[in-house]
Amino acid sequence: SKSSWLVTNYAKTDEYWDSHFSNRIVNIQKAKIMNGQKVMRLFIFDNPEEIEDQSKILNMQLGLGTEVRFLIKSSFINQQKFKERIKKLETIDFGIVDDNWVFRLFLDTKRRIRRINAVNDEDMLRVAKYLMDEMIKESEIYEKR
């Protein structure tokens, strides 16, 4: 199986990056990057102003060697190809690890993490991969600001 770490981020960044598990995640990312594995993080924002507000975190991710991309939620959320699959996945905050595991963060309306789960399930993986591929196509590459 391919070794990779492909993740979307929609959770409030202060909640995610100030949390107890963010150091562990950063360390896993560093290890994967050092081993030549692909690490991509696609940040989803409600509006363009959020990009500037979160530049510290985006630049920190770039500094690790992560491919950083971004997408404005309204640009894709109502497209049919996304709607059906987001309904199945139940979140837009998810990750695909090593082409095998799907991690999902379930958020409340204020984008706070309520629940996290990881599954090794073929159907869920297929849905997640399709969503990830389509989101990547819609997204832009972030460059240091």
Residue frames relative to the residue before (quaternion, step in Angstrom):
aa qw qx qy qz dx dy dz
S 1.0000 0.0000 0.0000 0.0000 0.00 0.00 0.00
K 0.5438 -0.6296 0.4522 0.3215 3.55 -1.12 0.73
S 0.3153 -0.7321 0.5694 0.2011 3.56 -1.04 0.76
S 0.2844 0.7457 -0.5528 0.2397 3.53 -0.54 1.18
W 0.2016 -0.7361 0.6380 0.1025 3.50 -1.37 0.35
L 0.0803 0.7980 -0.5854 0.1182 3.58 -0.13 1.31
V 0.0509 0.8417 -0.5239 0.1204 3.56 -0.45 1.23
T 0.2167 -0.7082 0.6457 0.1859 3.54 -1.19 0.60
N 0.1622 -0.7735 0.6061 0.0901 3.57 -1.22 0.53
Y 0.0734 0.7882 -0.6082 0.0580 3.56 -0.60 1.13
A 0.4914 0.6570 -0.4335 0.3728 3.60 1.21 -0.42
K 0.6124 -0.5200 0.4316 0.4102 3.58 -1.17 0.56
T 0.4849 -0.7133 0.4170 0.2866 3.58 -0.68 1.03
D 0.6227 0.5264 -0.3690 0.4461 3.61 1.01 -0.65
E 0.6315 0.5303 -0.3246 0.4633 3.58 1.05 -0.75
Y 0.7246 0.4550 -0.2413 0.4579 3.55 0.88 -0.98
W 0.7849 0.3770 -0.1926 0.4525 3.57 0.64 -1.11
D 0.6727 0.4357 -0.3115 0.5105 3.60 1.20 -0.24
S 0.5095 0.6738 -0.4071 0.3472 3.56 1.28 0.05
H 0.6803 -0.5149 0.3544 0.3827 3.54 -1.31 0.39
F 0.7328 0.4368 -0.2725 0.4450 3.61 1.02 -0.58
S 0.4834 0.6882 -0.4473 0.3044 3.62 1.19 -0.15
N 0.6152 0.5366 -0.3576 0.4535 3.63 1.03 -0.66
R 0.6417 0.5186 -0.3191 0.4664 3.55 1.00 -0.83
I 0.6481 0.5193 -0.3128 0.4608 3.57 0.97 -0.86
V 0.6453 0.5161 -0.3145 0.4674 3.58 0.93 -0.92
N 0.6605 0.5066 -0.3090 0.4599 3.60 0.95 -0.82
I 0.6264 0.5133 -0.3326 0.4832 3.59 1.03 -0.75
Q 0.6399 0.5260 -0.3211 0.4591 3.59 0.94 -0.90
K 0.6517 0.5237 -0.3160 0.4485 3.59 0.87 -0.99
A 0.6630 0.5115 -0.3005 0.4566 3.57 0.89 -0.96
K 0.6597 0.5018 -0.3110 0.4650 3.59 0.93 -0.87
I 0.6560 0.5066 -0.3114 0.4648 3.58 0.93 -0.89
M 0.6545 0.5148 -0.3105 0.4585 3.60 0.95 -0.88
N 0.6946 0.4421 -0.2627 0.5031 3.58 1.17 -0.58
G 0.5688 -0.6441 0.3585 0.3647 3.57 1.29 0.31
Q 0.4708 0.6779 -0.4424 0.3509 3.57 1.20 0.38
K 0.5412 -0.6319 0.4531 0.3203 3.56 -1.17 0.62
V 0.0176 0.7629 -0.6458 0.0269 3.55 -0.92 0.99
M 0.0559 0.7902 -0.6030 0.0943 3.55 -0.66 1.18
R 0.0674 -0.7787 0.6236 0.0160 3.55 -0.99 0.90
L 0.1231 -0.7954 0.5930 0.0227 3.54 -0.67 1.18
F 0.2053 -0.7961 0.5633 0.0829 3.56 -0.46 1.25
I 0.1828 -0.7637 0.6124 0.0914 3.56 -0.94 0.95
F 0.0853 -0.8142 0.5743 -0.0029 3.54 -0.77 1.10
D 0.5184 -0.6334 0.4784 0.3182 3.56 -1.20 0.53
N 0.8013 -0.0126 0.0350 0.5971 3.58 1.11 -0.64
P 0.6699 -0.5341 0.3397 0.3880 3.60 -1.21 0.47
E 0.5834 0.5958 -0.3768 0.4034 3.62 1.09 -0.61
E 0.5934 0.5952 -0.3506 0.4132 3.55 1.12 -0.70
I 0.5701 0.5982 -0.3809 0.4149 3.60 1.11 -0.65
E 0.6781 0.4750 -0.2837 0.4839 3.57 0.90 -0.94
D 0.6388 0.5450 -0.3214 0.4378 3.57 0.97 -0.91
Q 0.7687 0.3633 -0.1751 0.4964 3.57 1.03 -0.79
S 0.3136 0.7967 -0.4804 0.1900 3.59 1.25 0.18
K 0.5835 0.5846 -0.3806 0.4160 3.62 1.06 -0.63
I 0.6971 0.4563 -0.2643 0.4859 3.57 0.91 -0.96
L 0.6350 0.5235 -0.3308 0.4618 3.58 0.99 -0.81
N 0.6745 0.4836 -0.2917 0.4756 3.59 0.94 -0.88
M 0.6042 0.5440 -0.3512 0.4644 3.61 1.07 -0.71
Q 0.6541 0.5049 -0.3085 0.4712 3.58 0.97 -0.85
L 0.6247 0.5249 -0.3334 0.4723 3.59 1.00 -0.80
G 0.6475 0.5514 -0.2993 0.4326 3.56 0.99 -0.90
L 0.6398 0.5151 -0.3191 0.4728 3.58 1.18 -0.55
G 0.5395 -0.6013 0.4167 0.4169 3.56 1.22 -0.47
T 0.4222 0.7029 -0.4546 0.3479 3.55 1.31 0.30
E 0.3919 -0.6381 0.5938 0.2944 3.56 -1.14 0.63
V 0.1050 -0.8170 0.5667 0.0177 3.58 -0.59 1.16
R 0.0172 -0.7859 0.6168 -0.0407 3.53 -0.85 1.08
F 0.1132 -0.7966 0.5862 0.0943 3.58 -1.23 0.27
L 0.1092 -0.7681 0.6309 -0.0004 3.47 -1.31 0.59
I 0.3227 -0.7058 0.5902 0.2220 3.57 -1.07 0.74
K 0.5591 -0.6737 0.3737 0.3065 3.56 -0.68 1.17
S 0.6839 0.5137 -0.2990 0.4231 3.60 0.85 -0.95
S 0.6014 0.5910 -0.3606 0.3987 3.61 1.18 -0.44
F 0.8107 0.2448 -0.1378 0.5136 3.62 1.12 -0.39
I 0.5608 0.6893 -0.3730 0.2668 3.57 1.08 -0.77
N 0.7491 0.3978 -0.2282 0.4780 3.64 1.04 -0.64
Q 0.4718 0.6477 -0.4625 0.3793 3.58 1.24 0.09
Q 0.5807 -0.6398 0.3855 0.3237 3.56 -0.88 1.01
K 0.6601 0.5272 -0.3266 0.4238 3.61 0.86 -0.92
F 0.6686 0.4641 -0.2956 0.5003 3.59 1.17 -0.54
K 0.6373 0.5913 -0.3303 0.3674 3.56 0.84 -1.04
E 0.6792 0.5036 -0.2921 0.4470 3.58 0.81 -1.04
R 0.7294 0.4499 -0.2450 0.4533 3.55 0.85 -0.99
I 0.6026 0.5325 -0.3573 0.4750 3.59 1.11 -0.65
K 0.6071 0.5514 -0.3445 0.4569 3.56 1.07 -0.76
K 0.6727 0.4908 -0.2909 0.4712 3.60 0.97 -0.86
L 0.7069 0.4529 -0.2516 0.4816 3.56 0.96 -0.92
E 0.2923 -0.8044 0.4567 0.2428 3.58 1.28 -0.59
T 0.7759 0.1836 -0.1325 0.5888 3.60 1.25 0.31
I 0.3018 -0.7075 0.5904 0.2447 3.56 -1.29 0.27
D 0.6147 0.5033 -0.3414 0.5024 3.57 1.31 0.13
F 0.3157 0.7599 -0.4909 0.2862 3.55 -0.04 1.30
G 0.1832 -0.7758 0.5922 0.1181 3.53 -1.30 0.22
I 0.2172 -0.7272 0.6339 0.1488 3.51 -1.28 0.52
V 0.0765 -0.8182 0.5698 -0.0010 3.55 -0.56 1.15
D 0.8651 -0.0374 -0.0306 0.4993 3.53 -0.88 1.13
D 0.5853 -0.6234 0.3592 0.3738 3.56 1.08 0.79
N 0.6409 0.5503 -0.2633 0.4659 3.53 1.26 0.44
W 0.8047 0.2433 -0.0810 0.5355 3.54 0.72 -1.17
V 0.1718 -0.7437 0.6355 0.1165 3.54 -1.13 0.71
F 0.1460 -0.7635 0.6270 0.0518 3.55 -0.77 1.15
R 0.0550 -0.8042 0.5916 0.0170 3.57 -0.91 0.89
L 0.1765 -0.7347 0.6465 0.1051 3.52 -1.07 0.89
F 0.1964 -0.7733 0.5955 0.0938 3.55 -0.74 1.11
L 0.1493 -0.8303 0.5366 0.0173 3.54 -0.63 1.21
D 0.4206 -0.6503 0.5522 0.3085 3.53 -1.25 0.40
T 0.7424 -0.4222 0.2733 0.4426 3.60 -1.27 -0.02
K 0.6773 0.4477 -0.2955 0.5034 3.61 1.23 -0.33
R 0.5109 -0.6816 0.3797 0.3608 3.58 1.34 0.33
R 0.4103 0.6671 -0.5002 0.3695 3.56 1.08 0.73
I 0.4980 -0.6615 0.4710 0.3041 3.57 -1.03 0.80
R 0.1485 -0.7955 0.5844 0.0600 3.56 -0.81 1.05
R 0.8006 -0.0329 0.0795 0.5930 3.56 1.05 -0.73
I 0.1380 -0.7642 0.6251 0.0790 3.56 -1.15 0.65
N 0.0801 0.8017 -0.5919 0.0216 3.55 -1.02 0.69
A 0.1995 -0.7599 0.6103 0.1011 3.53 -1.23 0.58
V 0.0064 -0.8052 0.5926 -0.0210 3.55 -0.87 0.95
N 0.2164 -0.7098 0.6544 0.1453 3.50 -1.24 0.64
D 0.2996 0.7573 -0.4927 0.3066 3.52 0.35 1.34
E 0.4989 -0.7103 0.4151 0.2725 3.58 -0.70 1.13
D 0.6713 0.4933 -0.3064 0.4606 3.60 0.92 -0.88
M 0.6588 0.5014 -0.3033 0.4718 3.57 0.94 -0.92
L 0.6342 0.5319 -0.3193 0.4614 3.59 1.04 -0.80
R 0.6408 0.5261 -0.3210 0.4579 3.59 0.95 -0.87
V 0.6608 0.4977 -0.2963 0.4773 3.60 0.94 -0.93
A 0.6716 0.5065 -0.2928 0.4546 3.57 0.89 -0.98
K 0.6596 0.5088 -0.3146 0.4550 3.61 0.93 -0.85
Y 0.6370 0.5152 -0.3320 0.4676 3.56 0.96 -0.83
L 0.6632 0.5085 -0.2998 0.4601 3.57 0.86 -0.99
M 0.6591 0.5130 -0.3092 0.4549 3.57 0.88 -0.96
D 0.6604 0.5138 -0.3094 0.4519 3.60 0.85 -0.96
E 0.6917 0.4735 -0.2793 0.4684 3.58 0.89 -0.93
M 0.6403 0.5143 -0.3256 0.4685 3.60 1.02 -0.75
I 0.6196 0.5334 -0.3380 0.4662 3.59 1.03 -0.78
K 0.6416 0.5316 -0.3207 0.4504 3.61 0.94 -0.89
E 0.7093 0.4629 -0.2483 0.4701 3.59 1.01 -0.84
S 0.6554 0.5744 -0.2990 0.3886 3.56 1.17 -0.64
E 0.3590 -0.6864 0.5832 0.2447 3.52 -1.39 0.12
I 0.4854 -0.6294 0.5151 0.3208 3.56 -1.20 0.57
Y 0.3146 -0.7360 0.5702 0.1850 3.56 -0.95 0.90
E 0.0859 -0.7708 0.6298 0.0429 3.54 -1.00 0.90
K 0.6675 -0.5508 0.3375 0.3704 3.52 -1.09 0.85
R 0.1332 -0.7971 0.5871 0.0460 3.56 -0.94 0.96
